[in-house]
Amino acid sequence: TACTTPNPNFRFYNNEFIYSPSQLYAAGMKDNLFGVYVAYANANVTSTTIWTASQSLTPSDAWFQGQDDRNLVVYRSIPTTSVLWTAGIPINGTNSPFCLKILDNGNLIWKDYSNNIIWQTNSSG
């Protein structure tokens, strides 16, 4: 799980992930593409995807950010910082902190402090 507290705008860079409790799935940046991947234990993430963000590009400078305004965004920094993908969540910042969690069925969820699901991939392996 990754939450906006204590890091208001947490980031995943290439090859950084969170894992399902069973460690069968990982969510994060693989080859600069944000997605949900099949994993075989911690630090052994495969290229098999369950879900991927529909990024406009997969440049080497991409990163994923969970933001305290409720949105999920993939950015790039070169030549200037620009958005490659967004979950398109209405920004209102209520019920912070927000947490990203990958479940044992491969579904990635983004929820608020009250455990309301704000966004999810609706994926399963």
C-alpha positions, 0 to 999 in steps of 0.5 A: 500500500502507498498513501498520501500521508506522510508523502503528499505526492508519492511517486513510483519510478521505473521498477518501483512497485507495491505488491499484493498481500500474496505477492502474486501481483505488483502495481507500479512502473515497469519499462516506464509503463504504469500498470498491474503486473504478474509477480513471483514474489517481491522484486520478481515482477514479470512483463505479463500485464493484467492492466496498463495505463493508456499512456501517450508515450513510455519515455525513460523519464516517466514516473507515476504519482499518487496525489493528495488532490485525489488524482493519479497521474503519469508524468514525464520531465523532458523536455518539460514536465507533461502529463502522459496519463491521468485517471481523470478523478475529480479533484476535491481533496476530501477524505485524505489521506488517499491510498493505493492498494493492489489486491490478491485478485490483481485489482488496483484500487485508490481509496480515501480515508473512509475506505471508499473506492475512488478509482479502480482498474477492475482487473483480475488475473 
